[in-house]
Amino acid sequence: MQFGTRLANDNDYQFAYEVKIAAEVDAITAVFGWDEELQVELHRQEWNTGKPTIITHNDCSIGTFMLEEKGDCWFFSRFFIFPKYQNHGIGSAILQQVIEQVSLSEKPCKLCYLQGNKVRSLYERFGFTITEQDSQYVHMIYPKLQEKE
């Protein structure tokens, strides 16, 4: 499936919230329970810290992601695709681009997702490994950190 990307603008605020909820409502509900007011506030806070990249298909917005360089690493977040566009290779293509970009810098890439989210196998296929997890979150890194001898 063909896709494109573009930087988000202020008109994408509601779309970014809707795709996050569509992609993650089950995991959010399972881990925290659902609180609409809290989710709206968290979205507002995230949006104010930086706008994501919008994933498009046939000029239609279908997802988001964010890749930020933070000091000695990259951080990949806000990776949401509407369910009807999942399992068509778009997530894999986005991750391939991310891997290529972070590999040029020789800095690791970190990410975090909610327990129960089905995205784990996708991340593992691209070489991300778990660094820690608890009852709420799973933290991963690419490439795998080398053990000190």
N, C-alpha and C positions, 0 to 999 in steps of 0.2 A: 504494500500500500504506500503510495507516495504521500509525503508530508513536507511541510515547510516550518520555519520558525521565524519569529519576530519578537522584538522587545515589547513588553506590555506597556500600555499607556493607561491613563486614568479611566478610560471607558471600559477597561477589562476587569475592574474591581469586582463586580458582581459575578462575572463569568468565572473568575479565579476561585471565588467562594463556592460556586455551584459545582465545579469540577472536583474540588477537594472533597466536598460532601459526598458526591456521587461515587467517588473512588474509595473513600475511607470511612463512610458512615458505619459500616459493620464493625470494623476494628475499633473505632472510637467508642462506639456503644458498648462493645464487649469489655474494653479496658477501663473506661471511665464512666459509662452511662452517658446518655445524651442530654446536653444542656445547650439549647439553641442560643441563649444569650451569651454564654461563655464562648461558644464557637464563633459567633459573630465578632466578639471582642478580640479573640485570639487572631482571627483573620485580619482585623483592622491593624493590630500590632505588627503582624508579619508584613503586611502590605507597606506599612510606614517605614519598615527597616530596609525595604528594597523590593523592586518589582521583578517578577519572574519573567522567564522567556515563555512565550505562548507557542504551543504546537498547533499547526493548522493542517487541514486536509481540504482540498477544493475550496479554499478561501473561507473555511469554517473553522472556528477555534474549537479544538478538541482536547487540549491538555496544557499542562504547565510543567516547568522545571526551573531550578535555579542552581547555578554553579558559581560559587564565590571563592576567590583566593583569600585565605585568612592566615596571614603569617606564614608558618612553615608547612601549610597544607591547603588543600582545596576542600570545600564542603559542598556536597550535592544534596539538594533538598527540594521540597515542594513538587515532587514528581508525581503528577496525577494525570491520568488519561481517562476520559469518559469510558465506562465499561464496554459500550458497543464498539469502541475502537481498540480495545485491548485484544491481545492474541493475534495481531496482524503484522507483527514485526516492528511496529513503531517504537515501542519501548526499547527493544534491542538496538535499533538504529540510533536512538538518542544516547543510550549507554555507550555504544561504540564510539560515537563522537566525543563523549565525555572522556573516555579512556584515552583516546588519541590526544586530546588537548592536555590532560594532566600528565601524560607520559612525556610530553615535550618539556615540561618544567622540572621533571624528576622529583616532584613533591607528591606525597601520598594524597589520596582523596578519601575523605571520611563521609559517612552518612549515618542516619538514624531513622528507624521506622517503628511503627507501633507493632507490638506483639499481635499475632493473628492476621497481619496483612500478608496477602499471598505473594508479595513481591520478592520474598527471600530467594526463591530458586532462580529468578532472573538475575539478581545481584550475584549469586554464587556462580552462575554460568559465565559471568564476566570477570571472575577472579576476586571478587570482594570476599573477605573472610570476617567472621564475627570476632570482635575484640572484647566485647562484654555485653551482657544482657541482664535484665531484671524482669519483674512481672509486667512492666509497662512497655519498655523499649528494648530494641536490639540495635547495637552500634556495630558498624562494619568499617573496614578499611581496604583500600586498593593502593598499591599492591600489598600483599601479605608482608608484615614486618619480619625482617630477618632476625632470628634468634642470635643473641650475643654469645660468642664462644668463650 
